[in-house]
Amino acid sequence: MSVLPLSVVLVTWLDAVRAGHVGPDDLADAVRGDDPRHLVVGLPEREVLELAQLPGALSGPLSLALPASGDPVGLGGPPAFNLAALEAGEAVVAGGVGLVPELDARTVVWRAHRTEPAPYVDERESASELRLALVQVTQRLVDLDVASWSPEVPDLLVNLRHRPPLPLPPALDPRRRETVERAVLCLEVVELARRDETGPVTALELARRREALADLDRAARRALVGACTGRHDR
């Protein structure tokens, strides 16, 4: 199982194309994965684009948005874009253009929106915050006897270095790659733990569990946004 957002794959490969490490066709193959087709719609003067055409149609700084209710990380407006990105839970920003993925039948459609600059998320700071959150939340979950209500979670937490590779560019900075891998693991922990809220728990224990998972989810999304900020402006 992987909860790696599509926008993480797209923004890292866009940056790799700009750096000259890979070509547009490599980007298209990586982002598409096992999906039948991806299309880009709504760009000015470009009715419909294939993924391989996208790098040549974008300019400006690259960044990632992974918003959740009450935590619009990566978003700077306007409201129409923010709402679309919040509904999808993710978006890619390139200069004044935001791309939000939508599933249309068996096709993933990246719909373009006008965007404004988002608050900067520091890569090193957000990665450090995630490492601390993972330690603290793990202890909180142990105290709440996480293993008894979701036995898969402890297995995930001890297997960070024994996981299948993510579809990231080969030349991605190792520090950033490590942060992405850690953040994705944390998102998987959150998803697994939220699936099962049964068991002999009190309302207070349930509230503490939800709070711990929300803290980990927030730190993971913020770390991904920091790690995926583009380094190469076109």
PyRosetta script that sets phi, psi and omega in degrees:
from pyrosetta import init, pose_from_sequence

init()
pose = pose_from_sequence("MSVLPLSVVLVTWLDAVRAGHVGPDDLADAVRGDDPRHLVVGLPEREVLELAQLPGALSGPLSLALPASGDPVGLGGPPAFNLAALEAGEAVVAGGVGLVPELDARTVVWRAHRTEPAPYVDERESASELRLALVQVTQRLVDLDVASWSPEVPDLLVNLRHRPPLPLPPALDPRRRETVERAVLCLEVVELARRDETGPVTALELARRREALADLDRAARRALVGACTGRHDR")
pose.set_psi(1, 137.0)
pose.set_omega(1, 172.3)
pose.set_phi(2, -139.0)
pose.set_psi(2, 138.0)
pose.set_omega(2, 177.5)
pose.set_phi(3, -108.2)
pose.set_psi(3, 23.1)
pose.set_omega(3, 179.2)
pose.set_phi(4, -58.6)
pose.set_psi(4, 118.2)
pose.set_omega(4, 179.5)
pose.set_phi(5, -65.3)
pose.set_psi(5, 141.1)
pose.set_omega(5, 177.1)
pose.set_phi(6, -56.4)
pose.set_psi(6, -34.7)
pose.set_omega(6, -177.7)
pose.set_phi(7, -65.4)
pose.set_psi(7, -29.0)
pose.set_omega(7, 175.3)
pose.set_phi(8, -64.6)
pose.set_psi(8, -44.6)
pose.set_omega(8, 179.1)
pose.set_phi(9, -62.7)
pose.set_psi(9, -47.4)
pose.set_omega(9, -177.1)
pose.set_phi(10, -63.1)
pose.set_psi(10, -47.7)
pose.set_omega(10, -173.9)
pose.set_phi(11, -68.7)
pose.set_psi(11, -35.8)
pose.set_omega(11, 179.3)
pose.set_phi(12, -70.6)
pose.set_psi(12, -36.9)
pose.set_omega(12, 178.1)
pose.set_phi(13, -74.3)
pose.set_psi(13, -33.7)
pose.set_omega(13, 173.6)
pose.set_phi(14, -59.8)
pose.set_psi(14, -43.3)
pose.set_omega(14, 179.3)
pose.set_phi(15, -65.5)
pose.set_psi(15, -37.2)
pose.set_omega(15, 178.9)
pose.set_phi(16, -67.1)
pose.set_psi(16, -36.9)
pose.set_omega(16, 175.8)
pose.set_phi(17, -63.6)
pose.set_psi(17, -44.7)
pose.set_omega(17, 179.5)
pose.set_phi(18, -61.4)
pose.set_psi(18, -33.9)
pose.set_omega(18, 179.8)
pose.set_phi(19, -77.7)
pose.set_psi(19, -10.2)
pose.set_omega(19, -178.5)
pose.set_phi(20, 82.4)
pose.set_psi(20, 12.4)
pose.set_omega(20, -178.8)
pose.set_phi(21, -80.1)
pose.set_psi(21, -28.5)
pose.set_omega(21, -179.0)
pose.set_phi(22, -141.1)
pose.set_psi(22, 168.9)
pose.set_omega(22, 177.9)
pose.set_phi(23, -103.7)
pose.set_psi(23, 169.2)
pose.set_omega(23, 179.5)
pose.set_phi(24, -58.3)
pose.set_psi(24, -35.3)
pose.set_omega(24, 179.2)
pose.set_phi(25, -67.3)
pose.set_psi(25, -35.2)
pose.set_omega(25, 176.0)
pose.set_phi(26, -62.5)
pose.set_psi(26, -42.5)
pose.set_omega(26, 176.6)
pose.set_phi(27, -58.4)
pose.set_psi(27, -47.9)
pose.set_omega(27, -177.4)
pose.set_phi(28, -59.9)
pose.set_psi(28, -43.5)
pose.set_omega(28, -179.3)
pose.set_phi(29, -64.8)
pose.set_psi(29, -41.8)
pose.set_omega(29, -177.1)
pose.set_phi(30, -68.2)
pose.set_psi(30, -43.9)
pose.set_omega(30, -177.3)
pose.set_phi(31, -71.4)
pose.set_psi(31, -40.1)
pose.set_omega(31, -178.0)
pose.set_phi(32, -67.1)
pose.set_psi(32, -40.6)
pose.set_omega(32, -179.8)
pose.set_phi(33, 56.1)
pose.set_psi(33, -124.4)
pose.set_omega(33, 179.2)
pose.set_phi(34, -93.7)
pose.set_psi(34, 2.7)
pose.set_omega(34, 179.5)
pose.set_phi(35, -72.1)
pose.set_psi(35, 144.4)
pose.set_omega(35, 179.0)
pose.set_phi(36, -61.4)
pose.set_psi(36, -42.3)
pose.set_omega(36, -174.6)
pose.set_phi(37, -161.7)
pose.set_psi(37, 146.0)
pose.set_omega(37, 170.5)
pose.set_phi(38, -123.7)
pose.set_psi(38, 137.6)
pose.set_omega(38, 176.5)
pose.set_phi(39, -130.7)
pose.set_psi(39, 153.4)
pose.set_omega(39, 176.4)
pose.set_phi(40, -116.1)
pose.set_psi(40, 126.1)
pose.set_omega(40, -177.8)
pose.set_phi(41, -129.3)
pose.set_psi(41, 152.6)
pose.set_omega(41, 171.7)
pose.set_phi(42, 95.3)
pose.set_psi(42, 0.2)
pose.set_omega(42, 177.0)
pose.set_phi(43, -72.4)
pose.set_psi(43, 146.5)
pose.set_omega(43, 179.5)
pose.set_phi(44, -57.0)
pose.set_psi(44, 128.7)
pose.set_omega(44, 177.4)
pose.set_phi(45, 63.8)
pose.set_psi(45, 13.4)
pose.set_omega(45, 177.3)
pose.set_phi(46, -131.6)
pose.set_psi(46, 103.0)
pose.set_omega(46, -175.0)
pose.set_phi(47, -64.3)
pose.set_psi(47, -57.0)
pose.set_omega(47, -179.9)
pose.set_phi(48, -142.2)
pose.set_psi(48, 135.8)
pose.set_omega(48, 178.1)
pose.set_phi(49, -125.4)
pose.set_psi(49, 148.5)
pose.set_omega(49, 166.7)
pose.set_phi(50, -82.4)
pose.set_psi(50, 161.1)
pose.set_omega(50, -177.8)
pose.set_phi(51, -58.0)
pose.set_psi(51, -38.9)
pose.set_omega(51, -177.7)
pose.set_phi(52, -65.2)
pose.set_psi(52, -21.0)
pose.set_omega(52, 178.4)
pose.set_phi(53, -86.6)
pose.set_psi(53, -12.1)
pose.set_omega(53, -171.7)
pose.set_phi(54, -65.2)
pose.set_psi(54, -44.5)
pose.set_omega(54, -177.6)
pose.set_phi(55, -55.5)
pose.set_psi(55, -36.5)
pose.set_omega(55, -179.7)
pose.set_phi(56, -74.3)
pose.set_psi(56, -12.0)
pose.set_omega(56, -177.4)
pose.set_phi(57, -100.0)
pose.set_psi(57, -4.3)
pose.set_omega(57, -176.2)
pose.set_phi(58, -114.4)
pose.set_psi(58, 152.2)
pose.set_omega(58, 173.9)
pose.set_phi(59, -148.8)
pose.set_psi(59, 166.1)
pose.set_omega(59, 179.2)
pose.set_phi(60, 91.7)
pose.set_psi(60, 170.0)
pose.set_omega(60, -176.1)
pose.set_phi(61, -60.1)
pose.set_psi(61, 141.6)
pose.set_omega(61, 177.9)
pose.set_phi(62, -97.9)
pose.set_psi(62, 138.1)
pose.set_omega(62, 174.7)
pose.set_phi(63, -152.7)
pose.set_psi(63, 170.5)
pose.set_omega(63, -176.3)
pose.set_phi(64, -118.3)
pose.set_psi(64, 145.2)
pose.set_omega(64, 171.9)
pose.set_phi(65, -123.8)
pose.set_psi(65, 131.1)
pose.set_omega(65, 176.5)
pose.set_phi(66, -133.9)
pose.set_psi(66, 67.4)
pose.set_omega(66, -173.9)
pose.set_phi(67, -77.9)
pose.set_psi(67, 155.1)
pose.set_omega(67, 170.0)
pose.set_phi(68, -138.7)
pose.set_psi(68, 166.2)
pose.set_omega(68, -179.0)
pose.set_phi(69, -55.6)
pose.set_psi(69, 124.0)
pose.set_omega(69, -179.7)
pose.set_phi(70, 82.2)
pose.set_psi(70, -0.8)
pose.set_omega(70, -178.4)
pose.set_phi(71, -144.9)
pose.set_psi(71, 81.3)
pose.set_omega(71, -173.8)
pose.set_phi(72, -83.1)
pose.set_psi(72, 49.5)
pose.set_omega(72, -174.8)
pose.set_phi(73, -63.0)
pose.set_psi(73, 128.8)
pose.set_omega(73, 179.7)
pose.set_phi(74, 92.0)
pose.set_psi(74, -3.6)
pose.set_omega(74, -177.3)
pose.set_phi(75, -104.3)
pose.set_psi(75, 140.8)
pose.set_omega(75, 176.3)
pose.set_phi(76, -128.8)
pose.set_psi(76, 1.8)
pose.set_omega(76, -178.7)
pose.set_phi(77, 103.2)
pose.set_psi(77, 178.4)
pose.set_omega(77, -1.0)
pose.set_phi(78, -75.4)
pose.set_psi(78, -179.4)
pose.set_omega(78, -175.1)
pose.set_phi(79, -56.7)
pose.set_psi(79, -38.0)
pose.set_omega(79, -177.5)
pose.set_phi(80, -61.4)
pose.set_psi(80, -43.8)
pose.set_omega(80, 177.8)
pose.set_phi(81, -67.7)
pose.set_psi(81, -44.0)
pose.set_omega(81, -179.9)
pose.set_phi(82, -57.9)
pose.set_psi(82, -43.0)
pose.set_omega(82, -179.5)
pose.set_phi(83, -64.9)
pose.set_psi(83, -43.1)
pose.set_omega(83, 179.7)
pose.set_phi(84, -64.6)
pose.set_psi(84, -43.6)
pose.set_omega(84, 179.9)
pose.set_phi(85, -67.3)
pose.set_psi(85, -37.9)
pose.set_omega(85, 178.6)
pose.set_phi(86, -65.2)
pose.set_psi(86, -40.0)
pose.set_omega(86, 178.4)
pose.set_phi(87, -64.1)
pose.set_psi(87, -40.7)
pose.set_omega(87, 179.4)
pose.set_phi(88, -79.1)
pose.set_psi(88, -24.8)
pose.set_omega(88, -176.2)
pose.set_phi(89, 82.3)
pose.set_psi(89, 6.2)
pose.set_omega(89, -176.5)
pose.set_phi(90, -167.9)
pose.set_psi(90, 160.4)
pose.set_omega(90, 175.1)
pose.set_phi(91, -170.0)
pose.set_psi(91, 159.6)
pose.set_omega(91, 172.3)
pose.set_phi(92, -112.6)
pose.set_psi(92, 137.1)
pose.set_omega(92, 178.3)
pose.set_phi(93, -116.4)
pose.set_psi(93, 131.7)
pose.set_omega(93, 176.5)
pose.set_phi(94, -133.6)
pose.set_psi(94, 101.9)
pose.set_omega(94, -176.1)
pose.set_phi(95, 61.9)
pose.set_psi(95, -121.0)
pose.set_omega(95, -179.5)
pose.set_phi(96, -96.4)
pose.set_psi(96, 15.2)
pose.set_omega(96, -178.3)
pose.set_phi(97, -118.3)
pose.set_psi(97, 132.6)
pose.set_omega(97, 173.7)
pose.set_phi(98, -115.3)
pose.set_psi(98, 134.3)
pose.set_omega(98, -179.5)
pose.set_phi(99, -112.6)
pose.set_psi(99, 121.1)
pose.set_omega(99, -177.7)
pose.set_phi(100, -115.4)
pose.set_psi(100, 125.5)
pose.set_omega(100, -179.5)
pose.set_phi(101, -78.2)
pose.set_psi(101, 136.6)
pose.set_omega(101, 175.4)
pose.set_phi(102, -131.7)
pose.set_psi(102, 143.3)
pose.set_omega(102, 177.2)
pose.set_phi(103, -95.8)
pose.set_psi(103, 118.6)
pose.set_omega(103, 179.8)
pose.set_phi(104, -120.2)
pose.set_psi(104, 103.4)
pose.set_omega(104, -172.7)
pose.set_phi(105, 57.7)
pose.set_psi(105, -117.3)
pose.set_omega(105, 179.9)
pose.set_phi(106, -105.4)
pose.set_psi(106, 11.3)
pose.set_omega(106, -178.9)
pose.set_phi(107, -109.5)
pose.set_psi(107, 134.9)
pose.set_omega(107, 171.8)
pose.set_phi(108, -89.4)
pose.set_psi(108, 120.3)
pose.set_omega(108, -179.7)
pose.set_phi(109, -105.9)
pose.set_psi(109, 122.3)
pose.set_omega(109, 174.1)
pose.set_phi(110, -93.6)
pose.set_psi(110, 106.5)
pose.set_omega(110, -175.4)
pose.set_phi(111, -94.5)
pose.set_psi(111, 128.4)
pose.set_omega(111, -176.9)
pose.set_phi(112, -84.4)
pose.set_psi(112, 140.3)
pose.set_omega(112, 176.9)
pose.set_phi(113, -133.4)
pose.set_psi(113, 156.4)
pose.set_omega(113, 171.3)
pose.set_phi(114, -76.4)
pose.set_psi(114, 137.9)
pose.set_omega(114, -177.9)
pose.set_phi(115, -130.9)
pose.set_psi(115, 166.4)
pose.set_omega(115, 173.7)
pose.set_phi(116, -123.6)
pose.set_psi(116, 159.3)
pose.set_omega(116, -177.0)
pose.set_phi(117, -58.6)
pose.set_psi(117, 140.4)
pose.set_omega(117, 178.3)
pose.set_phi(118, -99.2)
pose.set_psi(118, 156.6)
pose.set_omega(118, 174.9)
pose.set_phi(119, -57.0)
pose.set_psi(119, 138.8)
pose.set_omega(119, -177.3)
pose.set_phi(120, -71.0)
pose.set_psi(120, 137.8)
pose.set_omega(120, 174.8)
pose.set_phi(121, -114.0)
pose.set_psi(121, 116.9)
pose.set_omega(121, -176.9)
pose.set_phi(122, -72.0)
pose.set_psi(122, 129.9)
pose.set_omega(122, -176.4)
pose.set_phi(123, -62.2)
pose.set_psi(123, -52.1)
pose.set_omega(123, -175.6)
pose.set_phi(124, -67.3)
pose.set_psi(124, -41.7)
pose.set_omega(124, -179.6)
pose.set_phi(125, -63.8)
pose.set_psi(125, -45.6)
pose.set_omega(125, -178.3)
pose.set_phi(126, -68.7)
pose.set_psi(126, -34.2)
pose.set_omega(126, 176.7)
pose.set_phi(127, -66.1)
pose.set_psi(127, -40.8)
pose.set_omega(127, 177.7)
pose.set_phi(128, -64.7)
pose.set_psi(128, -40.9)
pose.set_omega(128, 178.4)
pose.set_phi(129, -62.6)
pose.set_psi(129, -36.7)
pose.set_omega(129, 179.4)
pose.set_phi(130, -68.0)
pose.set_psi(130, -43.5)
pose.set_omega(130, 178.8)
pose.set_phi(131, -58.4)
pose.set_psi(131, -43.3)
pose.set_omega(131, 179.0)
pose.set_phi(132, -66.3)
pose.set_psi(132, -43.2)
pose.set_omega(132, -179.7)
pose.set_phi(133, -62.6)
pose.set_psi(133, -38.5)
pose.set_omega(133, -179.3)
pose.set_phi(134, -63.3)
pose.set_psi(134, -42.9)
pose.set_omega(134, 178.3)
pose.set_phi(135, -64.4)
pose.set_psi(135, -47.9)
pose.set_omega(135, -175.9)
pose.set_phi(136, -67.4)
pose.set_psi(136, -44.3)
pose.set_omega(136, -177.6)
pose.set_phi(137, -69.5)
pose.set_psi(137, -37.2)
pose.set_omega(137, 176.6)
pose.set_phi(138, -57.3)
pose.set_psi(138, -44.5)
pose.set_omega(138, 178.9)
pose.set_phi(139, -64.7)
pose.set_psi(139, -40.2)
pose.set_omega(139, 178.8)
pose.set_phi(140, -63.6)
pose.set_psi(140, -39.0)
pose.set_omega(140, 179.2)
pose.set_phi(141, -70.2)
pose.set_psi(141, -36.6)
pose.set_omega(141, 175.3)
pose.set_phi(142, -61.5)
pose.set_psi(142, -43.9)
pose.set_omega(142, 179.0)
pose.set_phi(143, -61.6)
pose.set_psi(143, -29.3)
pose.set_omega(143, 178.7)
pose.set_phi(144, -90.9)
pose.set_psi(144, 8.5)
pose.set_omega(144, 177.6)
pose.set_phi(145, 60.3)
pose.set_psi(145, 54.0)
pose.set_omega(145, -177.5)
pose.set_phi(146, -57.9)
pose.set_psi(146, -35.6)
pose.set_omega(146, -175.2)
pose.set_phi(147, -62.1)
pose.set_psi(147, -27.7)
pose.set_omega(147, -177.0)
pose.set_phi(148, -76.5)
pose.set_psi(148, -23.8)
pose.set_omega(148, -177.9)
pose.set_phi(149, -112.0)
pose.set_psi(149, -11.3)
pose.set_omega(149, 175.0)
pose.set_phi(150, -154.7)
pose.set_psi(150, 81.6)
pose.set_omega(150, -173.0)
pose.set_phi(151, -64.1)
pose.set_psi(151, -19.4)
pose.set_omega(151, 179.4)
pose.set_phi(152, -69.8)
pose.set_psi(152, -26.1)
pose.set_omega(152, -175.1)
pose.set_phi(153, -62.9)
pose.set_psi(153, -49.8)
pose.set_omega(153, 177.5)
pose.set_phi(154, -58.3)
pose.set_psi(154, -36.8)
pose.set_omega(154, 178.1)
pose.set_phi(155, -61.2)
pose.set_psi(155, -42.6)
pose.set_omega(155, 177.8)
pose.set_phi(156, -61.7)
pose.set_psi(156, -44.5)
pose.set_omega(156, -173.7)
pose.set_phi(157, -65.3)
pose.set_psi(157, -26.6)
pose.set_omega(157, -178.5)
pose.set_phi(158, -97.5)
pose.set_psi(158, 2.1)
pose.set_omega(158, -175.8)
pose.set_phi(159, -119.9)
pose.set_psi(159, 32.4)
pose.set_omega(159, -178.3)
pose.set_phi(160, -58.6)
pose.set_psi(160, -36.6)
pose.set_omega(160, -175.4)
pose.set_phi(161, -94.6)
pose.set_psi(161, 9.0)
pose.set_omega(161, -180.0)
pose.set_phi(162, -129.2)
pose.set_psi(162, 57.0)
pose.set_omega(162, -175.6)
pose.set_phi(163, -127.9)
pose.set_psi(163, 152.5)
pose.set_omega(163, 178.6)
pose.set_phi(164, -62.7)
pose.set_psi(164, 147.6)
pose.set_omega(164, -178.3)
pose.set_phi(165, -66.5)
pose.set_psi(165, 148.9)
pose.set_omega(165, 176.3)
pose.set_phi(166, -88.5)
pose.set_psi(166, 153.6)
pose.set_omega(166, -178.2)
pose.set_phi(167, -77.6)
pose.set_psi(167, 64.9)
pose.set_omega(167, -178.9)
pose.set_phi(168, -105.8)
pose.set_psi(168, 157.6)
pose.set_omega(168, -180.0)
pose.set_phi(169, -60.0)
pose.set_psi(169, 139.3)
pose.set_omega(169, -178.4)
pose.set_phi(170, -57.7)
pose.set_psi(170, -33.1)
pose.set_omega(170, -175.9)
pose.set_phi(171, -89.8)
pose.set_psi(171, 7.7)
pose.set_omega(171, 179.4)
pose.set_phi(172, -58.6)
pose.set_psi(172, 134.6)
pose.set_omega(172, -179.9)
pose.set_phi(173, -48.9)
pose.set_psi(173, 129.0)
pose.set_omega(173, -176.3)
pose.set_phi(174, -56.0)
pose.set_psi(174, -37.1)
pose.set_omega(174, 179.7)
pose.set_phi(175, -64.8)
pose.set_psi(175, -42.3)
pose.set_omega(175, 178.7)
pose.set_phi(176, -67.8)
pose.set_psi(176, -39.6)
pose.set_omega(176, 178.1)
pose.set_phi(177, -59.3)
pose.set_psi(177, -44.9)
pose.set_omega(177, 179.6)
pose.set_phi(178, -60.8)
pose.set_psi(178, -40.5)
pose.set_omega(178, 178.8)
pose.set_phi(179, -64.8)
pose.set_psi(179, -43.3)
pose.set_omega(179, 178.5)
pose.set_phi(180, -60.8)
pose.set_psi(180, -45.2)
pose.set_omega(180, -178.9)
pose.set_phi(181, -62.6)
pose.set_psi(181, -42.5)
pose.set_omega(181, 179.5)
pose.set_phi(182, -65.5)
pose.set_psi(182, -42.2)
pose.set_omega(182, -178.6)
pose.set_phi(183, -65.4)
pose.set_psi(183, -40.5)
pose.set_omega(183, 179.1)
pose.set_phi(184, -65.1)
pose.set_psi(184, -41.2)
pose.set_omega(184, 175.4)
pose.set_phi(185, -57.8)
pose.set_psi(185, -43.6)
pose.set_omega(185, -179.6)
pose.set_phi(186, -63.1)
pose.set_psi(186, -39.6)
pose.set_omega(186, 177.5)
pose.set_phi(187, -64.9)
pose.set_psi(187, -34.8)
pose.set_omega(187, 176.9)
pose.set_phi(188, -67.5)
pose.set_psi(188, -40.6)
pose.set_omega(188, 176.5)
pose.set_phi(189, -58.8)
pose.set_psi(189, -45.8)
pose.set_omega(189, -179.7)
pose.set_phi(190, -61.4)
pose.set_psi(190, -45.2)
pose.set_omega(190, -178.1)
pose.set_phi(191, -63.6)
pose.set_psi(191, -45.2)
pose.set_omega(191, 179.4)
pose.set_phi(192, -62.3)
pose.set_psi(192, -45.5)
pose.set_omega(192, -175.8)
pose.set_phi(193, -68.3)
pose.set_psi(193, -30.3)
pose.set_omega(193, 180.0)
pose.set_phi(194, -78.3)
pose.set_psi(194, -15.7)
pose.set_omega(194, -179.0)
pose.set_phi(195, -67.4)
pose.set_psi(195, -35.0)
pose.set_omega(195, -172.2)
pose.set_phi(196, -122.9)
pose.set_psi(196, 105.1)
pose.set_omega(196, 176.9)
pose.set_phi(197, -112.6)
pose.set_psi(197, 25.1)
pose.set_omega(197, 177.8)
pose.set_phi(198, -88.0)
pose.set_psi(198, -173.8)
pose.set_omega(198, 178.6)
pose.set_phi(199, 103.5)
pose.set_psi(199, 168.6)
pose.set_omega(199, -176.7)
pose.set_phi(200, -79.5)
pose.set_psi(200, 74.8)
pose.set_omega(200, 179.6)
pose.set_phi(201, -120.7)
pose.set_psi(201, 151.4)
pose.set_omega(201, 176.7)
pose.set_phi(202, -85.8)
pose.set_psi(202, 168.8)
pose.set_omega(202, 177.3)
pose.set_phi(203, -61.2)
pose.set_psi(203, -35.7)
pose.set_omega(203, 179.2)
pose.set_phi(204, -67.7)
pose.set_psi(204, -42.7)
pose.set_omega(204, 178.3)
pose.set_phi(205, -63.8)
pose.set_psi(205, -40.0)
pose.set_omega(205, 178.7)
pose.set_phi(206, -64.1)
pose.set_psi(206, -41.2)
pose.set_omega(206, 178.6)
pose.set_phi(207, -64.2)
pose.set_psi(207, -40.3)
pose.set_omega(207, 179.2)
pose.set_phi(208, -66.9)
pose.set_psi(208, -38.6)
pose.set_omega(208, 177.5)
pose.set_phi(209, -62.0)
pose.set_psi(209, -47.8)
pose.set_omega(209, -179.6)
pose.set_phi(210, -62.9)
pose.set_psi(210, -39.1)
pose.set_omega(210, 179.7)
pose.set_phi(211, -65.2)
pose.set_psi(211, -42.6)
pose.set_omega(211, 179.2)
pose.set_phi(212, -62.7)
pose.set_psi(212, -43.9)
pose.set_omega(212, -179.9)
pose.set_phi(213, -67.0)
pose.set_psi(213, -37.5)
pose.set_omega(213, 177.8)
pose.set_phi(214, -64.0)
pose.set_psi(214, -38.7)
pose.set_omega(214, 178.3)
pose.set_phi(215, -64.4)
pose.set_psi(215, -42.2)
pose.set_omega(215, 179.7)
pose.set_phi(216, -68.5)
pose.set_psi(216, -41.3)
pose.set_omega(216, 178.1)
pose.set_phi(217, -60.3)
pose.set_psi(217, -45.3)
pose.set_omega(217, -179.1)
pose.set_phi(218, -62.9)
pose.set_psi(218, -45.5)
pose.set_omega(218, -179.5)
pose.set_phi(219, -65.9)
pose.set_psi(219, -37.5)
pose.set_omega(219, -180.0)
pose.set_phi(220, -67.1)
pose.set_psi(220, -44.3)
pose.set_omega(220, 179.6)
pose.set_phi(221, -64.9)
pose.set_psi(221, -40.6)
pose.set_omega(221, 179.4)
pose.set_phi(222, -65.0)
pose.set_psi(222, -41.0)
pose.set_omega(222, 178.9)
pose.set_phi(223, -64.5)
pose.set_psi(223, -38.5)
pose.set_omega(223, 176.6)
pose.set_phi(224, -63.3)
pose.set_psi(224, -42.9)
pose.set_omega(224, 178.7)
pose.set_phi(225, -61.7)
pose.set_psi(225, -43.3)
pose.set_omega(225, 178.6)
pose.set_phi(226, -64.8)
pose.set_psi(226, -41.6)
pose.set_omega(226, -177.2)
pose.set_phi(227, -71.4)
pose.set_psi(227, -24.6)
pose.set_omega(227, -173.6)
pose.set_phi(228, -102.2)
pose.set_psi(228, 8.3)
pose.set_omega(228, 173.4)
pose.set_phi(229, -64.5)
pose.set_psi(229, 128.1)
pose.set_omega(229, -175.4)
pose.set_phi(230, -65.3)
pose.set_psi(230, 148.5)
pose.set_omega(230, 177.9)
pose.set_phi(231, -104.4)
pose.set_psi(231, -12.1)
pose.set_omega(231, -172.4)
pose.set_phi(232, -125.5)
pose.set_psi(232, 104.5)
pose.set_omega(232, 176.7)
pose.set_phi(233, -85.0)
pose.set_psi(233, 136.5)
pose.set_omega(233, -180.0)
pose.set_phi(234, -74.1)
pose.dump_pdb("model.pdb")
